C-alpha cells in the first residue's frame, strides 16, 4: 500500500493515483491553503502534531520519499534521527530535498544552521546506511536520474489510454467478465 501526506490540501490528487492520504489535522489542513501553491508556515502546535505523525508513520514504512522544499529556504527537517532509529532494518528513505547548497552552509555545532535535507541523517550527494540498517539516499541530482523512467511511464500510460479508448468488440468477444471503459468504434486523435 502507498500512503502520502502533504501540508497542503491535495488529498484528491493522492487518491487519484491510488494512494491513501494521512494527515495530522485534516480539518485544519483545508483552512491552511496558501494561494501561492506552497505550504503556509505553521506554528509550534502544528509542528508538534506533524512530528508526532511522522514518528508514528515512519516506524511502519518500508520506503519513505521526502520532497518538502521551499524556494530560497533550507528544506524543513521532517524525519529526525530518533524516527529513523525506530524504522525497520532494510527500510529506505529517499530525500529528494537534499541540497548541496544548504549542505555547504550547514554547521553541526550551530543548531540554527540550515539543514541540508528533510531527514536528519541526509548527507547531500551520498547514500548513508544507519547502524539499524536504514538506507538514506541523499542524491542532489535526483531529477536528472528520473528522465528515462518518466519517459517510459508516460509512454506506457499513453499506450494503455489508447488501448482502452480504441478497444473494439463486445465484452464477450474480448474474453472479459466485467464491462470496461473505452469501447469507442471511431476514435481519432488530432496531434496539432
Beta strands, then each sheet from edge to edge (+ up, - down):
strand 1: 3-4
strand 2: 20-21
strand 3: 63-66
strand 4: 92-95
strand 5: 127-129
strand 6: 135-137
sheet 1: 1+ 2+
sheet 2: 3+ 4+ 6+ 5-
end
